[in-house]
Amino acid sequence: MRRIWKSFSSLYFATLLMLLGSGLLSTYLALRLADTVDGLWVGALMAANYFGLVLGGKLGHRLIARVGHIRAYVACAGVVTAAVLGHGLTDWLPGWLLLRMVVGLGMMCQYMVIESWLNEQAETSQRGQVFAGYMGASYLGLILGQLVLVVHPTLGLELLMLVALCFALCLVPVALTRRLHPAALHPAPLELRFFISRVPMSLTTIAVAGLLIGAFYGLAPLYATRMGLPTEQVGLFMGSCILAGLVVQWPLGWLSDRYDRAKLIRGAAALLGLAALPLALMPEASLWVLIGVGFVVSLLLFSLYPLAVAFANDHVEGERRVSLTAMLLVTFGVGASIGPLLAGVLMRFYGANMLYAFFCVCALIPVWRVRSEKVTHLHQVDDAPLHHIPMPDNMTSSPLVAALDPRVDEHVVQEQMQDGNPPPLPDDDPISSAEPALRP
């Protein structure tokens, strides 16, 4: 692993800087607006960011195909840096919404460049470890972004300058690389009808995860502020919750490889609803209660997405897994665009506690919809359950991240991503069936 970290250190460092800036920007904007506007505007800012990420998944391929990877990355880093600084030039909230969308769009293109480079340079036997390093750099950047507030709790323009500095510096390792451009890639096809029919329970869970995680990143800083925490304690609260998302991945993988994934999803959702209930009911709480309960809630909240991804991969053939990743990210992005708006409305009219009440209600959806007895196993792959691979669950990745998944054949991935065409449907495909069976 040490050799891999050394080989890919420049790309990991660029990722860490990007996520440090992104995590700090989200919390900074929420805290800046906490005393002046209601939760609806704070939620709308995060929704705009995720909407930009979804758009970037489509436009990024075109930009990379037109000007190449390095130029696309440098251009997007420049645009994102300018958009970040733009927040300091105006207090007009509709303008902030547009700037947040631009930040999301540019960052998705940056993810695509880094992931395609990682895939190009990684040997087939290393892809799992390379991906683990990428995920670790992503989470570490998010955590460090929150801890900046502990060291510098004053919400001045200097924090925006620090965010802009991160996005400016993240282009240096990529711009100075001496390696050749990766091969040009085309968008993975979104086989909407196929995946809705094949993996409906996984898509439901992914959508719920989007609702929850979008609301968390957008509104948890506002919740902590309304609970009376000063800025530095808000940073501790957010950092501990994001740390939970990293800590849970490895024990979750152990469980996922040994137990029924449908039952694990349903169980995690049920426990999430119970764990979030105290914070939904408590009008006030101390810092350590918030950190302790918030950590447990986040352990469960950040479990849903990777479990649903593993569950879906068990029932989709290898040649469709890049398309599956694209479909899951779009589904997640749509949910993450809606979640902050819904939770923001609730917080506006009923108080800060409604964020965790929203978590309780959303958790009921997988409990209701995901049931192991509904799984027919009709399209389960021969070697299921596939080895669980921890997945980033806040759209700190693009569909190209599937190429680093060791469960996916490298040559199949390259052919599908370059052709841009889905493989032919089998004769017994559920789309052509008059009465498709329920599937995960």
DRENBA-322815 format. One line per field, with one value per residue (C-alpha): x, y, z; residue in one letter; residue number from 1. Coordinates in Angstrom, 2 decimals. Example, Ala and Ser with C-alpha at 12.3 -4.5 7.8 and 13.67 -1.06 7.14 Angstrom:
<rs>
c1: (12.30:13.67)
c2: (-4.50:-1.06)
c3: (7.80:7.14)
res: (A:S)
n: (1:2)
</rs>
This chain:
<rs>
c1: (0.00:2.91:4.17:0.74:0.50:3.91:3.02:-0.25:0.63:0.17:-3.35:-4.28:-2.94:-4.98:-8.08:-7.41:-7.10:-10.29:-12.31:-10.78:-11.93:-15.34:-16.07:-14.98:-17.02:-20.25:-19.98:-18.77:-21.73:-24.21:-22.74:-22.56:-26.28:-27.33:-28.19:-29.62:-31.82:-33.89:-33.00:-34.65:-31.91:-29.16:-30.70:-31.09:-27.36:-26.49:-29.16:-27.60:-24.20:-25.51:-27.45:-24.17:-22.48:-25.18:-24.84:-21.06:-21.38:-22.77:-20.82:-17.47:-17.08:-17.63:-15.10:-12.44:-13.04:-12.65:-9.55:-7.96:-7.63:-5.01:-6.61:-10.07:-8.81:-6.94:-9.90:-12.34:-10.01:-9.80:-13.57:-14.19:-11.62:-13.31:-16.76:-15.53:-14.14:-17.39:-19.16:-17.10:-18.00:-21.77:-24.36:-27.12:-28.42:-29.65:-26.13:-24.77:-27.06:-25.58:-22.03:-22.67:-23.96:-20.82:-18.63:-20.41:-20.20:-16.49:-15.66:-17.36:-15.14:-12.12:-13.20:-13.43:-9.90:-8.36:-10.27:-9.43:-5.76:-5.86:-7.43:-4.89:-1.91:-3.17:-2.44:-5.42:-4.22:-3.88:-7.24:-8.85:-5.96:-5.74:-9.44:-9.09:-6.38:-8.60:-11.50:-9.21:-7.90:-11.51:-12.67:-9.50:-10.01:-13.62:-12.63:-9.76:-12.12:-14.28:-11.31:-10.17:-13.13:-11.78:-8.48:-10.03:-13.62:-13.99:-16.26:-14.39:-13.43:-10.08:-11.82:-13.11:-9.57:-8.36:-10.96:-9.89:-6.26:-7.03:-8.68:-5.83:-3.15:-4.96:-4.23:-0.45:0.18:-2.02:-0.72:2.91:2.51:4.79:2.51:0.50:-3.20:-5.47:-7.54:-10.58:-13.77:-17.42:-20.39:-21.63:-25.17:-27.95:-30.15:-32.96:-35.73:-33.40:-32.06:-35.43:-36.72:-33.60:-32.57:-35.52:-34.75:-31.15:-32.25:-34.78:-32.04:-29.67:-32.34:-32.96:-29.21:-29.13:-31.96:-30.20:-26.62:-27.59:-29.60:-26.76:-24.00:-26.23:-28.05:-26.14:-23.96:-27.14:-28.64:-25.54:-25.60:-29.29:-28.47:-26.16:-22.74:-20.09:-18.23:-15.28:-17.65:-19.66:-16.40:-15.85:-19.42:-19.19:-15.72:-16.77:-19.85:-17.82:-15.20:-17.98:-18.56:-14.94:-14.77:-17.86:-16.67:-14.42:-16.69:-19.54:-17.60:-17.05:-20.78:-21.78:-19.68:-21.22:-24.88:-27.90:-27.47:-31.20:-31.52:-28.50:-29.99:-33.32:-31.63:-29.36:-32.33:-34.37:-31.48:-30.93:-34.52:-34.16:-30.74:-31.92:-35.04:-33.36:-31.96:-35.35:-37.03:-34.42:-34.84:-31.28:-28.24:-24.63:-21.72:-20.76:-24.31:-24.54:-21.18:-21.93:-25.43:-24.47:-21.56:-23.85:-26.43:-23.71:-22.37:-25.75:-26.49:-23.25:-23.87:-26.84:-25.10:-22.24:-24.61:-27.00:-24.12:-22.92:-26.50:-27.03:-23.73:-24.81:-27.60:-25.96:-23.54:-19.95:-20.32:-23.12:-21.44:-20.06:-23.58:-24.86:-22.45:-23.61:-27.24:-26.59:-24.75:-27.53:-30.14:-28.09:-27.61:-31.33:-32.06:-29.30:-30.75:-34.19:-33.23:-31.80:-34.85:-37.34:-35.42:-34.86:-38.60:-39.22:-36.51:-37.90:-41.37:-40.79:-37.26:-33.77:-34.80:-36.67:-33.39:-33.17:-36.93:-36.44:-33.79:-36.28:-38.97:-36.59:-35.24:-38.71:-38.69:-36.04:-37.62:-40.87:-39.52:-36.42:-37.29:-35.17:-38.25:-38.90:-35.50:-36.04:-32.32:-33.36:-30.53:-28.04:-24.48:-22.79:-20.25:-22.66:-22.35:-19.50:-16.72:-17.88:-15.95:-16.31:-17.74:-17.65:-21.20:-21.27:-20.65:-16.92:-16.60:-17.85:-19.08:-15.44:-14.76:-16.28:-13.12:-11.17:-13.58:-11.72:-15.06:-15.22:-13.17:-10.78:-11.14:-14.93:-14.90:-12.67:-14.74:-18.01:-16.73:-15.18:-18.10:-20.74:-23.17:-24.89:-24.53:-27.48:-30.35:-30.71:-33.77:-35.32:-34.66:-37.29:-37.99:-39.62:-41.51:-45.18:-44.98:-41.44:-40.63:-39.59:-35.84:-33.28)
c2: (0.00:2.33:1.88:2.77:5.90:6.95:6.20:8.12:10.75:13.70:12.66:11.84:15.22:16.99:15.08:15.95:19.66:19.62:17.95:20.13:23.19:21.73:20.58:23.89:25.88:24.00:24.48:28.07:29.12:27.42:29.20:32.55:32.37:30.83:34.13:35.96:33.56:30.45:26.84:26.87:29.05:27.00:23.83:25.40:26.16:22.51:21.42:23.71:22.14:18.61:19.75:21.07:17.73:15.89:18.30:17.94:14.20:14.89:17.97:16.83:14.11:16.61:19.06:16.38:15.00:18.48:19.84:16.88:15.92:18.42:21.46:20.42:20.03:23.35:25.19:23.77:24.48:28.09:28.41:26.83:29.14:32.18:30.94:30.50:34.04:35.26:34.43:37.18:39.79:39.70:38.86:38.32:34.84:33.92:34.69:32.32:29.59:29.99:30.02:26.82:25.11:26.18:24.81:21.45:21.28:22.08:19.64:16.75:17.34:17.37:14.04:12.57:13.63:12.27:8.97:8.34:8.99:6.62:3.94:4.49:4.13:1.38:-2.24:-4.59:-6.24:-2.83:-1.28:-2.10:-0.59:2.43:3.05:2.67:5.34:7.62:7.17:7.77:11.01:12.13:11.53:13.01:16.18:16.50:16.01:18.51:21.04:20.91:21.07:24.33:25.93:24.70:26.48:29.55:30.05:33.59:33.54:36.17:36.36:34.77:31.37:31.89:32.78:29.53:27.56:29.32:28.60:24.87:24.82:26.83:24.53:21.31:21.96:22.08:18.29:17.64:20.52:19.52:15.82:14.33:11.40:11.07:11.84:8.90:7.59:9.66:8.44:8.81:8.94:5.63:4.99:5.57:2.49:3.92:1.40:-1.56:-0.65:0.43:-3.02:-4.94:-3.25:-1.20:-1.76:-0.65:2.50:3.26:2.97:5.13:7.83:7.79:7.99:11.05:12.68:12.01:12.89:16.00:17.24:16.38:18.23:21.21:21.62:19.89:23.02:25.11:22.56:22.68:26.48:26.55:24.14:26.81:25.58:28.19:27.92:25.86:23.32:23.13:22.12:19.38:18.13:18.00:16.47:13.66:12.87:12.68:10.58:8.11:7.70:6.64:4.44:2.42:1.33:-1.56:-3.28:-2.68:-4.54:-7.48:-7.69:-7.16:-10.11:-12.48:-11.57:-10.91:-7.39:-6.70:-7.47:-5.30:-2.35:-2.74:-3.18:-0.18:1.98:0.85:1.55:4.91:5.92:4.92:6.56:9.87:10.00:11.53:14.48:14.89:15.25:17.06:20.87:21.34:19.20:19.52:19.30:15.77:14.49:15.98:14.51:11.08:10.67:12.38:9.95:6.93:8.39:9.05:5.50:4.24:7.07:6.53:2.77:2.87:3.95:1.39:-1.42:-0.48:-0.32:-3.80:-5.13:-3.75:-5.16:-8.63:-8.53:-6.78:-8.36:-7.09:-5.43:-3.19:-2.04:1.22:2.11:1.00:3.35:6.23:5.40:5.18:8.52:10.27:8.77:9.84:13.33:13.80:12.73:14.97:17.92:17.38:16.42:19.79:21.62:19.38:19.43:23.18:23.80:21.70:23.52:26.87:26.23:23.75:24.29:22.83:19.44:18.74:17.79:14.62:14.13:14.16:11.46:9.35:9.64:8.91:5.86:4.34:4.13:1.37:-0.40:-0.45:-1.13:-3.32:-6.90:-9.98:-12.10:-9.90:-10.75:-13.39:-14.06:-14.48:-12.25:-12.76:-13.12:-16.48:-15.34:-13.27:-11.88:-9.98:-8.70:-5.48:-2.40:0.74:3.52:7.31:8.39:12.15:12.36:12.80:10.60:10.19:7.16:6.57:5.38:2.04:1.41:1.17:-1.44:-4.78:-6.54:-5.06:-6.44:-3.72:-4.51:-4.58:-1.19:0.38:-0.98:0.20:3.64:4.23:2.91:4.58:1.81:-0.57:-4.31:-6.06:-7.04:-10.75:-12.52:-12.83:-9.21:-7.89:-4.85:-7.00:-9.09:-8.33:-8.99:-8.38:-9.92:-7.81:-7.48:-5.73)
c3: (0.00:0.74:-2.82:-4.19:-2.06:-3.35:-6.99:-6.91:-4.31:-6.67:-7.68:-4.09:-2.96:-5.63:-4.46:-0.82:-1.63:-3.70:-0.94:1.78:-0.13:-0.96:2.61:4.11:1.57:2.31:6.07:5.76:3.60:5.93:8.96:7.13:6.44:9.77:11.44:8.43:6.43:7.06:6.34:2.94:1.41:3.06:1.68:-1.75:-1.88:-1.31:-3.79:-6.41:-5.75:-6.32:-9.39:-10.78:-10.06:-12.00:-14.94:-14.82:-15.29:-18.77:-19.80:-18.43:-21.05:-23.86:-22.45:-21.93:-25.43:-26.94:-25.16:-23.36:-19.71:-18.51:-20.17:-18.96:-15.39:-15.40:-16.94:-14.39:-11.47:-12.64:-12.99:-9.58:-7.96:-9.51:-8.41:-4.84:-4.75:-6.29:-3.03:-1.40:-4.00:-3.52:-0.90:-3.50:-2.70:-6.21:-7.39:-4.74:-6.07:-9.55:-8.15:-6.16:-9.30:-11.18:-8.38:-8.54:-12.32:-12.37:-9.61:-11.38:-14.39:-12.09:-10.58:-14.08:-14.96:-11.76:-11.91:-15.56:-14.75:-11.79:-13.95:-16.72:-14.37:-12.06:-12.81:-12.76:-9.54:-7.83:-8.64:-5.31:-3.32:-5.63:-5.13:-1.35:-1.38:-3.44:-1.04:1.95:0.43:-0.21:3.35:4.85:2.82:3.98:7.62:7.45:5.87:9.01:11.38:9.78:11.57:14.89:14.28:12.64:13.88:12.52:9.45:7.49:3.84:4.67:4.78:1.25:0.24:1.80:-0.18:-3.37:-2.48:-2.23:-5.66:-7.18:-5.73:-6.66:-10.35:-9.83:-9.57:-12.63:-14.74:-14.18:-14.89:-17.54:-18.24:-21.44:-21.55:-20.75:-23.63:-24.56:-22.87:-23.75:-21.37:-20.05:-21.34:-18.81:-19.26:-17.17:-17.87:-17.58:-14.15:-12.75:-13.65:-12.63:-9.34:-8.03:-4.33:-4.78:-6.63:-3.88:-1.25:-3.31:-3.68:0.08:0.72:-1.54:0.40:3.69:2.75:0.78:3.75:6.14:4.31:3.58:6.88:9.69:10.23:10.50:12.92:15.13:15.16:16.10:18.94:20.35:19.26:18.40:15.09:16.37:17.97:14.76:13.07:15.66:15.27:11.47:11.52:13.88:11.76:8.55:10.34:11.14:7.41:6.97:10.09:9.18:5.73:6.76:9.37:6.93:4.23:6.59:7.34:3.70:2.52:5.10:5.50:3.30:1.91:1.70:5.42:6.19:4.29:6.06:9.45:8.99:7.97:10.98:13.37:11.70:12.39:16.05:16.47:14.97:17.15:20.27:18.30:16.59:20.00:22.11:21.98:23.28:24.01:25.07:22.65:23.65:23.36:19.88:18.87:20.37:18.98:15.70:15.29:15.70:13.30:10.73:11.05:9.89:7.46:5.52:5.39:3.03:-0.18:-0.22:0.78:-2.04:-4.55:-3.55:-3.64:-7.14:-8.45:-7.30:-9.87:-12.83:-15.29:-15.41:-18.80:-17.45:-14.24:-15.61:-16.77:-13.37:-11.60:-13.78:-13.02:-9.28:-9.22:-11.13:-8.78:-5.78:-7.23:-7.82:-4.25:-2.89:-4.83:-3.30:0.27:1.40:0.03:1.85:5.12:4.76:4.51:7.63:9.57:8.47:9.88:12.72:14.00:13.73:15.16:11.95:10.27:12.33:12.15:8.37:8.80:10.80:8.11:5.22:7.04:7.00:3.19:2.91:5.89:3.91:0.41:0.86:1.79:1.19:0.39:-2.66:-4.16:-6.87:-7.56:-11.20:-12.47:-9.66:-10.99:-10.53:-7.94:-5.81:-3.26:-4.88:-2.65:-0.98:-2.10:0.07:-2.09:-1.58:-0.89:-1.34:-5.11:-4.61:-7.68:-11.23:-13.22:-14.20:-10.66:-11.71:-13.71:-10.42:-9.03:-9.06:-9.59:-13.09:-15.96:-17.19:-20.91:-20.72:-18.99:-21.62:-24.52:-23.02:-22.04:-25.46:-27.49:-25.38:-26.34:-23.94:-24.51:-26.17:-23.94:-23.22:-24.57:-21.13:-20.20:-17.77:-19.95:-22.59:-20.07:-19.55:-15.80:-14.52:-11.15:-8.18:-8.00:-5.78)
res: (M:R:R:I:W:K:S:F:S:S:L:Y:F:A:T:L:L:M:L:L:G:S:G:L:L:S:T:Y:L:A:L:R:L:A:D:T:V:D:G:L:W:V:G:A:L:M:A:A:N:Y:F:G:L:V:L:G:G:K:L:G:H:R:L:I:A:R:V:G:H:I:R:A:Y:V:A:C:A:G:V:V:T:A:A:V:L:G:H:G:L:T:D:W:L:P:G:W:L:L:L:R:M:V:V:G:L:G:M:M:C:Q:Y:M:V:I:E:S:W:L:N:E:Q:A:E:T:S:Q:R:G:Q:V:F:A:G:Y:M:G:A:S:Y:L:G:L:I:L:G:Q:L:V:L:V:V:H:P:T:L:G:L:E:L:L:M:L:V:A:L:C:F:A:L:C:L:V:P:V:A:L:T:R:R:L:H:P:A:A:L:H:P:A:P:L:E:L:R:F:F:I:S:R:V:P:M:S:L:T:T:I:A:V:A:G:L:L:I:G:A:F:Y:G:L:A:P:L:Y:A:T:R:M:G:L:P:T:E:Q:V:G:L:F:M:G:S:C:I:L:A:G:L:V:V:Q:W:P:L:G:W:L:S:D:R:Y:D:R:A:K:L:I:R:G:A:A:A:L:L:G:L:A:A:L:P:L:A:L:M:P:E:A:S:L:W:V:L:I:G:V:G:F:V:V:S:L:L:L:F:S:L:Y:P:L:A:V:A:F:A:N:D:H:V:E:G:E:R:R:V:S:L:T:A:M:L:L:V:T:F:G:V:G:A:S:I:G:P:L:L:A:G:V:L:M:R:F:Y:G:A:N:M:L:Y:A:F:F:C:V:C:A:L:I:P:V:W:R:V:R:S:E:K:V:T:H:L:H:Q:V:D:D:A:P:L:H:H:I:P:M:P:D:N:M:T:S:S:P:L:V:A:A:L:D:P:R:V:D:E:H:V:V:Q:E:Q:M:Q:D:G:N:P:P:P:L:P:D:D:D:P:I:S:S:A:E:P:A:L:R:P)
n: (1:2:3:4:5:6:7:8:9:10:11:12:13:14:15:16:17:18:19:20:21:22:23:24:25:26:27:28:29:30:31:32:33:34:35:36:37:38:39:40:41:42:43:44:45:46:47:48:49:50:51:52:53:54:55:56:57:58:59:60:61:62:63:64:65:66:67:68:69:70:71:72:73:74:75:76:77:78:79:80:81:82:83:84:85:86:87:88:89:90:91:92:93:94:95:96:97:98:99:100:101:102:103:104:105:106:107:108:109:110:111:112:113:114:115:116:117:118:119:120:121:122:123:124:125:126:127:128:129:130:131:132:133:134:135:136:137:138:139:140:141:142:143:144:145:146:147:148:149:150:151:152:153:154:155:156:157:158:159:160:161:162:163:164:165:166:167:168:169:170:171:172:173:174:175:176:177:178:179:180:181:182:183:184:185:186:187:188:189:190:191:192:193:194:195:196:197:198:199:200:201:202:203:204:205:206:207:208:209:210:211:212:213:214:215:216:217:218:219:220:221:222:223:224:225:226:227:228:229:230:231:232:233:234:235:236:237:238:239:240:241:242:243:244:245:246:247:248:249:250:251:252:253:254:255:256:257:258:259:260:261:262:263:264:265:266:267:268:269:270:271:272:273:274:275:276:277:278:279:280:281:282:283:284:285:286:287:288:289:290:291:292:293:294:295:296:297:298:299:300:301:302:303:304:305:306:307:308:309:310:311:312:313:314:315:316:317:318:319:320:321:322:323:324:325:326:327:328:329:330:331:332:333:334:335:336:337:338:339:340:341:342:343:344:345:346:347:348:349:350:351:352:353:354:355:356:357:358:359:360:361:362:363:364:365:366:367:368:369:370:371:372:373:374:375:376:377:378:379:380:381:382:383:384:385:386:387:388:389:390:391:392:393:394:395:396:397:398:399:400:401:402:403:404:405:406:407:408:409:410:411:412:413:414:415:416:417:418:419:420:421:422:423:424:425:426:427:428:429:430:431:432:433:434:435:436:437:438:439:440)
</rs>
